[in-house]
Amino acid sequence: MSKYEIIVHEIKTDGLPDMDNLTGRVAFIWDGAICSGWPLYLDDPSDPESLLWEASEDEMGRVKFHGVTHWVEFPKPVWKLS
């Protein structure tokens, strides 16, 4: 069994993930589930929660999500956790 520490970030306080440095290590929380994915773009730049997110293909098949308030940082790329 392996143990990993993850960090849950609130967008309002911590901002958005730096995807250049966190590729593969970001997920978002939506409807009570952690979904591997990444931020796409802001509908309204003054409201970071208007950001659309895209889940990785293995999660939801390119569905766009909105209303995300928290994102998760993994210690290494998700595909290397197992």
PyMOL Python script that loads the backbone (N, CA, C, O; Angstrom):
from pymol import cmd

cmd.read_pdbstr("""\
ATOM      1  N   MET A   1       0.836  -1.166   0.000  1.00  0.00           N
ATOM      2  CA  MET A   1       0.000   0.000   0.000  1.00  0.00           C
ATOM      3  C   MET A   1       0.891   1.243   0.000  1.00  0.00           C
ATOM      4  O   MET A   1       1.887   1.307   0.720  1.00  0.00           O
ATOM      5  N   SER A   2       0.522   2.211  -0.807  1.00  0.00           N
ATOM      6  CA  SER A   2       1.239   3.486  -0.854  1.00  0.00           C
ATOM      7  C   SER A   2       0.362   4.577  -0.272  1.00  0.00           C
ATOM      8  O   SER A   2      -0.860   4.544  -0.411  1.00  0.00           O
ATOM      9  N   LYS A   3       0.988   5.540   0.379  1.00  0.00           N
ATOM     10  CA  LYS A   3       0.272   6.691   0.912  1.00  0.00           C
ATOM     11  C   LYS A   3       0.791   7.943   0.218  1.00  0.00           C
ATOM     12  O   LYS A   3       1.995   8.123   0.038  1.00  0.00           O
ATOM     13  N   TYR A   4      -0.149   8.805  -0.167  1.00  0.00           N
ATOM     14  CA  TYR A   4       0.209  10.058  -0.815  1.00  0.00           C
ATOM     15  C   TYR A   4      -0.547  11.192  -0.152  1.00  0.00           C
ATOM     16  O   TYR A   4      -1.702  11.035   0.243  1.00  0.00           O
ATOM     17  N   GLU A   5       0.099  12.315  -0.032  1.00  0.00           N
ATOM     18  CA  GLU A   5      -0.559  13.504   0.477  1.00  0.00           C
ATOM     19  C   GLU A   5      -0.996  14.358  -0.708  1.00  0.00           C
ATOM     20  O   GLU A   5      -0.201  14.653  -1.601  1.00  0.00           O
ATOM     21  N   ILE A   6      -2.257  14.747  -0.705  1.00  0.00           N
ATOM     22  CA  ILE A   6      -2.759  15.644  -1.738  1.00  0.00           C
ATOM     23  C   ILE A   6      -3.098  16.981  -1.079  1.00  0.00           C
ATOM     24  O   ILE A   6      -3.334  17.055   0.126  1.00  0.00           O
ATOM     25  N   ILE A   7      -3.116  18.025  -1.889  1.00  0.00           N
ATOM     26  CA  ILE A   7      -3.460  19.352  -1.397  1.00  0.00           C
ATOM     27  C   ILE A   7      -4.727  19.793  -2.105  1.00  0.00           C
ATOM     28  O   ILE A   7      -4.806  19.770  -3.333  1.00  0.00           O
ATOM     29  N   VAL A   8      -5.720  20.196  -1.316  1.00  0.00           N
ATOM     30  CA  VAL A   8      -6.968  20.709  -1.881  1.00  0.00           C
ATOM     31  C   VAL A   8      -6.883  22.237  -1.851  1.00  0.00           C
ATOM     32  O   VAL A   8      -6.702  22.837  -0.792  1.00  0.00           O
ATOM     33  N   HIS A   9      -7.015  22.854  -3.021  1.00  0.00           N
ATOM     34  CA  HIS A   9      -6.930  24.309  -3.161  1.00  0.00           C
ATOM     35  C   HIS A   9      -8.315  24.889  -3.403  1.00  0.00           C
ATOM     36  O   HIS A   9      -9.095  24.346  -4.186  1.00  0.00           O
ATOM     37  N   GLU A  10      -8.614  25.979  -2.738  1.00  0.00           N
ATOM     38  CA  GLU A  10      -9.839  26.729  -3.018  1.00  0.00           C
ATOM     39  C   GLU A  10      -9.478  27.814  -4.035  1.00  0.00           C
ATOM     40  O   GLU A  10      -8.551  28.592  -3.809  1.00  0.00           O
ATOM     41  N   ILE A  11     -10.195  27.866  -5.133  1.00  0.00           N
ATOM     42  CA  ILE A  11      -9.875  28.803  -6.212  1.00  0.00           C
ATOM     43  C   ILE A  11      -9.906  30.243  -5.714  1.00  0.00           C
ATOM     44  O   ILE A  11      -9.035  31.033  -6.076  1.00  0.00           O
ATOM     45  N   LYS A  12     -10.892  30.605  -4.889  1.00  0.00           N
ATOM     46  CA  LYS A  12     -11.003  31.987  -4.412  1.00  0.00           C
ATOM     47  C   LYS A  12      -9.785  32.435  -3.619  1.00  0.00           C
ATOM     48  O   LYS A  12      -9.413  33.607  -3.684  1.00  0.00           O
ATOM     49  N   THR A  13      -9.161  31.542  -2.878  1.00  0.00           N
ATOM     50  CA  THR A  13      -8.023  31.934  -2.045  1.00  0.00           C
ATOM     51  C   THR A  13      -6.676  31.585  -2.663  1.00  0.00           C
ATOM     52  O   THR A  13      -5.718  32.344  -2.515  1.00  0.00           O
ATOM     53  N   ASP A  14      -6.586  30.456  -3.351  1.00  0.00           N
ATOM     54  CA  ASP A  14      -5.301  29.996  -3.882  1.00  0.00           C
ATOM     55  C   ASP A  14      -5.118  30.274  -5.371  1.00  0.00           C
ATOM     56  O   ASP A  14      -4.008  30.160  -5.890  1.00  0.00           O
ATOM     57  N   GLY A  15      -6.187  30.635  -6.052  1.00  0.00           N
ATOM     58  CA  GLY A  15      -6.082  30.851  -7.491  1.00  0.00           C
ATOM     59  C   GLY A  15      -6.127  29.540  -8.264  1.00  0.00           C
ATOM     60  O   GLY A  15      -6.481  28.488  -7.732  1.00  0.00           O
ATOM     61  N   LEU A  16      -5.762  29.639  -9.521  1.00  0.00           N
ATOM     62  CA  LEU A  16      -5.798  28.487 -10.422  1.00  0.00           C
ATOM     63  C   LEU A  16      -4.453  27.775 -10.460  1.00  0.00           C
ATOM     64  O   LEU A  16      -3.431  28.370 -10.119  1.00  0.00           O
ATOM     65  N   PRO A  17      -4.437  26.519 -10.865  1.00  0.00           N
ATOM     66  CA  PRO A  17      -3.171  25.787 -10.909  1.00  0.00           C
ATOM     67  C   PRO A  17      -2.253  26.308 -12.009  1.00  0.00           C
ATOM     68  O   PRO A  17      -2.709  26.766 -13.057  1.00  0.00           O
ATOM     69  N   ASP A  18      -0.963  26.228 -11.749  1.00  0.00           N
ATOM     70  CA  ASP A  18       0.057  26.554 -12.744  1.00  0.00           C
ATOM     71  C   ASP A  18       0.270  25.290 -13.575  1.00  0.00           C
ATOM     72  O   ASP A  18       1.071  24.427 -13.215  1.00  0.00           O
ATOM     73  N   MET A  19      -0.441  25.193 -14.666  1.00  0.00           N
ATOM     74  CA  MET A  19      -0.429  23.963 -15.451  1.00  0.00           C
ATOM     75  C   MET A  19       0.915  23.688 -16.116  1.00  0.00           C
ATOM     76  O   MET A  19       1.187  22.547 -16.487  1.00  0.00           O
ATOM     77  N   ASP A  20       1.757  24.698 -16.276  1.00  0.00           N
ATOM     78  CA  ASP A  20       3.092  24.453 -16.823  1.00  0.00           C
ATOM     79  C   ASP A  20       3.930  23.615 -15.863  1.00  0.00           C
ATOM     80  O   ASP A  20       4.773  22.829 -16.297  1.00  0.00           O
ATOM     81  N   ASN A  21       3.702  23.779 -14.566  1.00  0.00           N
ATOM     82  CA  ASN A  21       4.472  23.040 -13.561  1.00  0.00           C
ATOM     83  C   ASN A  21       3.726  21.872 -12.937  1.00  0.00           C
ATOM     84  O   ASN A  21       4.324  21.068 -12.221  1.00  0.00           O
ATOM     85  N   LEU A  22       2.438  21.768 -13.196  1.00  0.00           N
ATOM     86  CA  LEU A  22       1.633  20.722 -12.544  1.00  0.00           C
ATOM     87  C   LEU A  22       0.946  19.782 -13.534  1.00  0.00           C
ATOM     88  O   LEU A  22      -0.044  19.141 -13.183  1.00  0.00           O
ATOM     89  N   THR A  23       1.445  19.692 -14.741  1.00  0.00           N
ATOM     90  CA  THR A  23       0.824  18.824 -15.741  1.00  0.00           C
ATOM     91  C   THR A  23       0.700  17.401 -15.208  1.00  0.00           C
ATOM     92  O   THR A  23       1.672  16.812 -14.736  1.00  0.00           O
ATOM     93  N   GLY A  24      -0.510  16.862 -15.294  1.00  0.00           N
ATOM     94  CA  GLY A  24      -0.768  15.498 -14.840  1.00  0.00           C
ATOM     95  C   GLY A  24      -1.010  15.382 -13.355  1.00  0.00           C
ATOM     96  O   GLY A  24      -1.372  14.312 -12.866  1.00  0.00           O
ATOM     97  N   ARG A  25      -0.812  16.480 -12.621  1.00  0.00           N
ATOM     98  CA  ARG A  25      -0.937  16.432 -11.165  1.00  0.00           C
ATOM     99  C   ARG A  25      -2.164  17.175 -10.651  1.00  0.00           C
ATOM    100  O   ARG A  25      -2.309  17.370  -9.445  1.00  0.00           O
ATOM    101  N   VAL A  26      -3.053  17.594 -11.560  1.00  0.00           N
ATOM    102  CA  VAL A  26      -4.216  18.394 -11.170  1.00  0.00           C
ATOM    103  C   VAL A  26      -5.506  17.625 -11.420  1.00  0.00           C
ATOM    104  O   VAL A  26      -5.655  16.917 -12.416  1.00  0.00           O
ATOM    105  N   ALA A  27      -6.420  17.788 -10.495  1.00  0.00           N
ATOM    106  CA  ALA A  27      -7.782  17.284 -10.640  1.00  0.00           C
ATOM    107  C   ALA A  27      -8.700  18.361 -10.070  1.00  0.00           C
ATOM    108  O   ALA A  27      -8.236  19.315  -9.446  1.00  0.00           O
ATOM    109  N   PHE A  28      -9.979  18.207 -10.283  1.00  0.00           N
ATOM    110  CA  PHE A  28     -10.929  19.159  -9.717  1.00  0.00           C
ATOM    111  C   PHE A  28     -12.046  18.398  -9.030  1.00  0.00           C
ATOM    112  O   PHE A  28     -12.303  17.231  -9.323  1.00  0.00           O
ATOM    113  N   ILE A  29     -12.702  19.084  -8.110  1.00  0.00           N
ATOM    114  CA  ILE A  29     -13.802  18.465  -7.380  1.00  0.00           C
ATOM    115  C   ILE A  29     -15.099  18.968  -7.989  1.00  0.00           C
ATOM    116  O   ILE A  29     -15.337  20.173  -8.073  1.00  0.00           O
ATOM    117  N   TRP A  30     -15.926  18.038  -8.409  1.00  0.00           N
ATOM    118  CA  TRP A  30     -17.212  18.385  -9.020  1.00  0.00           C
ATOM    119  C   TRP A  30     -18.252  17.370  -8.582  1.00  0.00           C
ATOM    120  O   TRP A  30     -18.062  16.165  -8.748  1.00  0.00           O
ATOM    121  N   ASP A  31     -19.333  17.848  -8.032  1.00  0.00           N
ATOM    122  CA  ASP A  31     -20.441  17.002  -7.590  1.00  0.00           C
ATOM    123  C   ASP A  31     -19.968  15.895  -6.646  1.00  0.00           C
ATOM    124  O   ASP A  31     -20.436  14.759  -6.717  1.00  0.00           O
ATOM    125  N   GLY A  32     -19.041  16.245  -5.768  1.00  0.00           N
ATOM    126  CA  GLY A  32     -18.570  15.305  -4.763  1.00  0.00           C
ATOM    127  C   GLY A  32     -17.530  14.306  -5.232  1.00  0.00           C
ATOM    128  O   GLY A  32     -17.151  13.409  -4.479  1.00  0.00           O
ATOM    129  N   ALA A  33     -17.060  14.447  -6.474  1.00  0.00           N
ATOM    130  CA  ALA A  33     -16.069  13.509  -7.009  1.00  0.00           C
ATOM    131  C   ALA A  33     -14.793  14.252  -7.410  1.00  0.00           C
ATOM    132  O   ALA A  33     -14.845  15.411  -7.820  1.00  0.00           O
ATOM    133  N   ILE A  34     -13.672  13.587  -7.291  1.00  0.00           N
ATOM    134  CA  ILE A  34     -12.404  14.133  -7.781  1.00  0.00           C
ATOM    135  C   ILE A  34     -12.219  13.626  -9.201  1.00  0.00           C
ATOM    136  O   ILE A  34     -12.183  12.419  -9.445  1.00  0.00           O
ATOM    137  N   CYS A  35     -12.102  14.562 -10.134  1.00  0.00           N
ATOM    138  CA  CYS A  35     -11.970  14.241 -11.553  1.00  0.00           C
ATOM    139  C   CYS A  35     -10.621  14.717 -12.065  1.00  0.00           C
ATOM    140  O   CYS A  35     -10.302  15.900 -11.943  1.00  0.00           O
ATOM    141  N   SER A  36      -9.840  13.843 -12.622  1.00  0.00           N
ATOM    142  CA  SER A  36      -8.588  14.248 -13.247  1.00  0.00           C
ATOM    143  C   SER A  36      -8.917  15.167 -14.418  1.00  0.00           C
ATOM    144  O   SER A  36      -9.774  14.845 -15.242  1.00  0.00           O
ATOM    145  N   GLY A  37      -8.243  16.303 -14.494  1.00  0.00           N
ATOM    146  CA  GLY A  37      -8.533  17.232 -15.573  1.00  0.00           C
ATOM    147  C   GLY A  37      -7.777  18.538 -15.416  1.00  0.00           C
ATOM    148  O   GLY A  37      -6.798  18.611 -14.674  1.00  0.00           O
ATOM    149  N   TRP A  38      -8.231  19.569 -16.117  1.00  0.00           N
ATOM    150  CA  TRP A  38      -7.508  20.836 -16.158  1.00  0.00           C
ATOM    151  C   TRP A  38      -8.471  21.979 -16.466  1.00  0.00           C
ATOM    152  O   TRP A  38      -9.555  21.764 -17.010  1.00  0.00           O
ATOM    153  N   PRO A  39      -8.057  23.210 -16.106  1.00  0.00           N
ATOM    154  CA  PRO A  39      -8.879  24.375 -16.415  1.00  0.00           C
ATOM    155  C   PRO A  39      -8.770  24.732 -17.892  1.00  0.00           C
ATOM    156  O   PRO A  39      -7.723  24.534 -18.507  1.00  0.00           O
ATOM    157  N   LEU A  40      -9.851  25.257 -18.458  1.00  0.00           N
ATOM    158  CA  LEU A  40      -9.863  25.654 -19.863  1.00  0.00           C
ATOM    159  C   LEU A  40      -9.786  27.163 -20.028  1.00  0.00           C
ATOM    160  O   LEU A  40      -8.758  27.683 -20.463  1.00  0.00           O
ATOM    161  N   TYR A  41     -10.846  27.867 -19.693  1.00  0.00           N
ATOM    162  CA  TYR A  41     -10.850  29.324 -19.836  1.00  0.00           C
ATOM    163  C   TYR A  41     -11.966  29.920 -18.988  1.00  0.00           C
ATOM    164  O   TYR A  41     -12.898  29.228 -18.578  1.00  0.00           O
ATOM    165  N   LEU A  42     -11.848  31.206 -18.739  1.00  0.00           N
ATOM    166  CA  LEU A  42     -12.835  31.920 -17.938  1.00  0.00           C
ATOM    167  C   LEU A  42     -13.925  32.503 -18.826  1.00  0.00           C
ATOM    168  O   LEU A  42     -13.631  33.139 -19.838  1.00  0.00           O
ATOM    169  N   ASP A  43     -15.176  32.289 -18.454  1.00  0.00           N
ATOM    170  CA  ASP A  43     -16.282  32.985 -19.118  1.00  0.00           C
ATOM    171  C   ASP A  43     -16.282  34.440 -18.696  1.00  0.00           C
ATOM    172  O   ASP A  43     -16.536  35.329 -19.509  1.00  0.00           O
ATOM    173  N   ASP A  44     -15.996  34.685 -17.421  1.00  0.00           N
ATOM    174  CA  ASP A  44     -15.974  36.035 -16.849  1.00  0.00           C
ATOM    175  C   ASP A  44     -14.677  36.175 -16.052  1.00  0.00           C
ATOM    176  O   ASP A  44     -14.577  35.626 -14.955  1.00  0.00           O
ATOM    177  N   PRO A  45     -13.670  36.904 -16.581  1.00  0.00           N
ATOM    178  CA  PRO A  45     -12.373  37.000 -15.896  1.00  0.00           C
ATOM    179  C   PRO A  45     -12.441  37.525 -14.462  1.00  0.00           C
ATOM    180  O   PRO A  45     -11.521  37.282 -13.681  1.00  0.00           O
ATOM    181  N   SER A  46     -13.506  38.236 -14.102  1.00  0.00           N
ATOM    182  CA  SER A  46     -13.623  38.737 -12.739  1.00  0.00           C
ATOM    183  C   SER A  46     -14.148  37.668 -11.774  1.00  0.00           C
ATOM    184  O   SER A  46     -14.169  37.886 -10.562  1.00  0.00           O
ATOM    185  N   ASP A  47     -14.568  36.529 -12.298  1.00  0.00           N
ATOM    186  CA  ASP A  47     -15.126  35.455 -11.474  1.00  0.00           C
ATOM    187  C   ASP A  47     -14.409  34.143 -11.779  1.00  0.00           C
ATOM    188  O   ASP A  47     -14.775  33.457 -12.733  1.00  0.00           O
ATOM    189  N   PRO A  48     -13.380  33.772 -10.976  1.00  0.00           N
ATOM    190  CA  PRO A  48     -12.623  32.553 -11.268  1.00  0.00           C
ATOM    191  C   PRO A  48     -13.461  31.279 -11.236  1.00  0.00           C
ATOM    192  O   PRO A  48     -13.063  30.269 -11.816  1.00  0.00           O
ATOM    193  N   GLU A  49     -14.619  31.307 -10.566  1.00  0.00           N
ATOM    194  CA  GLU A  49     -15.455  30.118 -10.534  1.00  0.00           C
ATOM    195  C   GLU A  49     -16.290  29.967 -11.803  1.00  0.00           C
ATOM    196  O   GLU A  49     -17.013  28.983 -11.955  1.00  0.00           O
ATOM    197  N   SER A  50     -16.195  30.946 -12.724  1.00  0.00           N
ATOM    198  CA  SER A  50     -16.873  30.796 -14.013  1.00  0.00           C
ATOM    199  C   SER A  50     -16.002  29.999 -14.987  1.00  0.00           C
ATOM    200  O   SER A  50     -16.401  29.728 -16.120  1.00  0.00           O
ATOM    201  N   LEU A  51     -14.822  29.636 -14.529  1.00  0.00           N
ATOM    202  CA  LEU A  51     -13.889  28.865 -15.348  1.00  0.00           C
ATOM    203  C   LEU A  51     -14.500  27.540 -15.765  1.00  0.00           C
ATOM    204  O   LEU A  51     -15.139  26.865 -14.959  1.00  0.00           O
ATOM    205  N   LEU A  52     -14.307  27.173 -17.002  1.00  0.00           N
ATOM    206  CA  LEU A  52     -14.696  25.831 -17.450  1.00  0.00           C
ATOM    207  C   LEU A  52     -13.515  24.898 -17.257  1.00  0.00           C
ATOM    208  O   LEU A  52     -12.363  25.285 -17.454  1.00  0.00           O
ATOM    209  N   TRP A  53     -13.807  23.683 -16.876  1.00  0.00           N
ATOM    210  CA  TRP A  53     -12.797  22.642 -16.679  1.00  0.00           C
ATOM    211  C   TRP A  53     -13.113  21.484 -17.612  1.00  0.00           C
ATOM    212  O   TRP A  53     -14.269  21.242 -17.956  1.00  0.00           O
ATOM    213  N   GLU A  54     -12.079  20.783 -18.009  1.00  0.00           N
ATOM    214  CA  GLU A  54     -12.247  19.608 -18.855  1.00  0.00           C
ATOM    215  C   GLU A  54     -11.658  18.404 -18.138  1.00  0.00           C
ATOM    216  O   GLU A  54     -10.521  18.445 -17.667  1.00  0.00           O
ATOM    217  N   ALA A  55     -12.429  17.345 -18.059  1.00  0.00           N
ATOM    218  CA  ALA A  55     -11.936  16.104 -17.456  1.00  0.00           C
ATOM    219  C   ALA A  55     -11.134  15.334 -18.497  1.00  0.00           C
ATOM    220  O   ALA A  55     -11.397  15.423 -19.696  1.00  0.00           O
ATOM    221  N   SER A  56     -10.159  14.582 -18.021  1.00  0.00           N
ATOM    222  CA  SER A  56      -9.376  13.763 -18.945  1.00  0.00           C
ATOM    223  C   SER A  56     -10.292  12.722 -19.592  1.00  0.00           C
ATOM    224  O   SER A  56     -11.335  12.371 -19.040  1.00  0.00           O
ATOM    225  N   GLU A  57      -9.898  12.245 -20.743  1.00  0.00           N
ATOM    226  CA  GLU A  57     -10.743  11.315 -21.501  1.00  0.00           C
ATOM    227  C   GLU A  57     -11.110  10.072 -20.712  1.00  0.00           C
ATOM    228  O   GLU A  57     -12.216   9.551 -20.852  1.00  0.00           O
ATOM    229  N   ASP A  58     -10.196   9.596 -19.888  1.00  0.00           N
ATOM    230  CA  ASP A  58     -10.500   8.398 -19.106  1.00  0.00           C
ATOM    231  C   ASP A  58     -11.545   8.661 -18.030  1.00  0.00           C
ATOM    232  O   ASP A  58     -12.132   7.720 -17.497  1.00  0.00           O
ATOM    233  N   GLU A  59     -11.782   9.921 -17.708  1.00  0.00           N
ATOM    234  CA  GLU A  59     -12.789  10.274 -16.699  1.00  0.00           C
ATOM    235  C   GLU A  59     -14.177  10.410 -17.316  1.00  0.00           C
ATOM    236  O   GLU A  59     -15.082   9.634 -17.009  1.00  0.00           O
ATOM    237  N   MET A  60     -14.335  11.398 -18.186  1.00  0.00           N
ATOM    238  CA  MET A  60     -15.666  11.747 -18.659  1.00  0.00           C
ATOM    239  C   MET A  60     -15.765  11.950 -20.172  1.00  0.00           C
ATOM    240  O   MET A  60     -16.845  12.245 -20.683  1.00  0.00           O
ATOM    241  N   GLY A  61     -14.677  11.799 -20.877  1.00  0.00           N
ATOM    242  CA  GLY A  61     -14.743  11.910 -22.327  1.00  0.00           C
ATOM    243  C   GLY A  61     -14.965  13.310 -22.856  1.00  0.00           C
ATOM    244  O   GLY A  61     -15.870  13.531 -23.660  1.00  0.00           O
ATOM    245  N   ARG A  62     -14.161  14.251 -22.423  1.00  0.00           N
ATOM    246  CA  ARG A  62     -14.157  15.618 -22.957  1.00  0.00           C
ATOM    247  C   ARG A  62     -15.409  16.436 -22.623  1.00  0.00           C
ATOM    248  O   ARG A  62     -15.769  17.340 -23.378  1.00  0.00           O
ATOM    249  N   VAL A  63     -16.050  16.144 -21.546  1.00  0.00           N
ATOM    250  CA  VAL A  63     -17.182  16.939 -21.070  1.00  0.00           C
ATOM    251  C   VAL A  63     -16.638  18.180 -20.389  1.00  0.00           C
ATOM    252  O   VAL A  63     -15.613  18.105 -19.711  1.00  0.00           O
ATOM    253  N   LYS A  64     -17.302  19.331 -20.552  1.00  0.00           N
ATOM    254  CA  LYS A  64     -16.897  20.572 -19.895  1.00  0.00           C
ATOM    255  C   LYS A  64     -17.683  20.731 -18.601  1.00  0.00           C
ATOM    256  O   LYS A  64     -18.878  20.436 -18.558  1.00  0.00           O
ATOM    257  N   PHE A  65     -17.020  21.195 -17.550  1.00  0.00           N
ATOM    258  CA  PHE A  65     -17.631  21.363 -16.241  1.00  0.00           C
ATOM    259  C   PHE A  65     -17.515  22.814 -15.812  1.00  0.00           C
ATOM    260  O   PHE A  65     -16.520  23.477 -16.105  1.00  0.00           O
ATOM    261  N   HIS A  66     -18.531  23.309 -15.118  1.00  0.00           N
ATOM    262  CA  HIS A  66     -18.491  24.668 -14.595  1.00  0.00           C
ATOM    263  C   HIS A  66     -18.889  24.650 -13.126  1.00  0.00           C
ATOM    264  O   HIS A  66     -19.396  23.647 -12.623  1.00  0.00           O
ATOM    265  N   GLY A  67     -18.657  25.765 -12.441  1.00  0.00           N
ATOM    266  CA  GLY A  67     -19.006  25.843 -11.026  1.00  0.00           C
ATOM    267  C   GLY A  67     -18.002  25.158 -10.121  1.00  0.00           C
ATOM    268  O   GLY A  67     -18.313  24.861  -8.968  1.00  0.00           O
ATOM    269  N   VAL A  68     -16.810  24.905 -10.620  1.00  0.00           N
ATOM    270  CA  VAL A  68     -15.766  24.265  -9.814  1.00  0.00           C
ATOM    271  C   VAL A  68     -15.225  25.296  -8.827  1.00  0.00           C
ATOM    272  O   VAL A  68     -14.870  26.406  -9.225  1.00  0.00           O
ATOM    273  N   THR A  69     -15.160  24.946  -7.564  1.00  0.00           N
ATOM    274  CA  THR A  69     -14.655  25.867  -6.542  1.00  0.00           C
ATOM    275  C   THR A  69     -13.324  25.411  -5.941  1.00  0.00           C
ATOM    276  O   THR A  69     -12.625  26.199  -5.305  1.00  0.00           O
ATOM    277  N   HIS A  70     -12.976  24.126  -6.147  1.00  0.00           N
ATOM    278  CA  HIS A  70     -11.746  23.575  -5.577  1.00  0.00           C
ATOM    279  C   HIS A  70     -11.027  22.691  -6.601  1.00  0.00           C
ATOM    280  O   HIS A  70     -11.648  22.009  -7.416  1.00  0.00           O
ATOM    281  N   TRP A  71      -9.714  22.731  -6.524  1.00  0.00           N
ATOM    282  CA  TRP A  71      -8.924  21.817  -7.340  1.00  0.00           C
ATOM    283  C   TRP A  71      -7.928  21.089  -6.425  1.00  0.00           C
ATOM    284  O   TRP A  71      -7.608  21.559  -5.333  1.00  0.00           O
ATOM    285  N   VAL A  72      -7.457  19.957  -6.886  1.00  0.00           N
ATOM    286  CA  VAL A  72      -6.613  19.068  -6.088  1.00  0.00           C
ATOM    287  C   VAL A  72      -5.241  18.959  -6.742  1.00  0.00           C
ATOM    288  O   VAL A  72      -5.122  18.815  -7.959  1.00  0.00           O
ATOM    289  N   GLU A  73      -4.217  19.030  -5.911  1.00  0.00           N
ATOM    290  CA  GLU A  73      -2.832  18.873  -6.385  1.00  0.00           C
ATOM    291  C   GLU A  73      -2.279  17.552  -5.873  1.00  0.00           C
ATOM    292  O   GLU A  73      -2.263  17.306  -4.667  1.00  0.00           O
ATOM    293  N   PHE A  74      -1.830  16.712  -6.781  1.00  0.00           N
ATOM    294  CA  PHE A  74      -1.221  15.436  -6.435  1.00  0.00           C
ATOM    295  C   PHE A  74       0.295  15.587  -6.397  1.00  0.00           C
ATOM    296  O   PHE A  74       0.834  16.473  -7.059  1.00  0.00           O
ATOM    297  N   PRO A  75       0.999  14.741  -5.636  1.00  0.00           N
ATOM    298  CA  PRO A  75       2.451  14.863  -5.514  1.00  0.00           C
ATOM    299  C   PRO A  75       3.215  14.457  -6.778  1.00  0.00           C
ATOM    300  O   PRO A  75       4.366  14.849  -6.966  1.00  0.00           O
ATOM    301  N   LYS A  76       2.581  13.687  -7.625  1.00  0.00           N
ATOM    302  CA  LYS A  76       3.187  13.288  -8.890  1.00  0.00           C
ATOM    303  C   LYS A  76       2.064  13.039  -9.893  1.00  0.00           C
ATOM    304  O   LYS A  76       0.903  12.978  -9.489  1.00  0.00           O
ATOM    305  N   PRO A  77       2.363  12.893 -11.178  1.00  0.00           N
ATOM    306  CA  PRO A  77       1.285  12.679 -12.152  1.00  0.00           C
ATOM    307  C   PRO A  77       0.368  11.518 -11.757  1.00  0.00           C
ATOM    308  O   PRO A  77       0.819  10.484 -11.264  1.00  0.00           O
ATOM    309  N   VAL A  78      -0.895  11.716 -11.982  1.00  0.00           N
ATOM    310  CA  VAL A  78      -1.919  10.748 -11.579  1.00  0.00           C
ATOM    311  C   VAL A  78      -1.627   9.354 -12.139  1.00  0.00           C
ATOM    312  O   VAL A  78      -1.818   8.358 -11.442  1.00  0.00           O
ATOM    313  N   TRP A  79      -1.172   9.276 -13.375  1.00  0.00           N
ATOM    314  CA  TRP A  79      -0.930   7.970 -13.997  1.00  0.00           C
ATOM    315  C   TRP A  79       0.264   7.248 -13.372  1.00  0.00           C
ATOM    316  O   TRP A  79       0.500   6.078 -13.674  1.00  0.00           O
ATOM    317  N   LYS A  80       1.025   7.933 -12.501  1.00  0.00           N
ATOM    318  CA  LYS A  80       2.149   7.287 -11.819  1.00  0.00           C
ATOM    319  C   LYS A  80       1.843   6.946 -10.356  1.00  0.00           C
ATOM    320  O   LYS A  80       2.733   6.525  -9.617  1.00  0.00           O
ATOM    321  N   LEU A  81       0.599   7.127  -9.944  1.00  0.00           N
ATOM    322  CA  LEU A  81       0.241   6.858  -8.552  1.00  0.00           C
ATOM    323  C   LEU A  81       0.069   5.381  -8.239  1.00  0.00           C
ATOM    324  O   LEU A  81       0.226   4.974  -7.087  1.00  0.00           O
ATOM    325  N   SER A  82      -0.246   4.581  -9.229  1.00  0.00           N
ATOM    326  CA  SER A  82      -0.477   3.162  -8.926  1.00  0.00           C
ATOM    327  C   SER A  82       0.766   2.335  -9.093  1.00  0.00           C
ATOM    328  O   SER A  82       0.735   1.124  -8.876  1.00  0.00           O
TER     329      SER A  82
END
""", "prot")
cmd.dss("prot")
cmd.show_as("cartoon", "prot")
cmd.util.cbc("prot")
cmd.orient("prot")
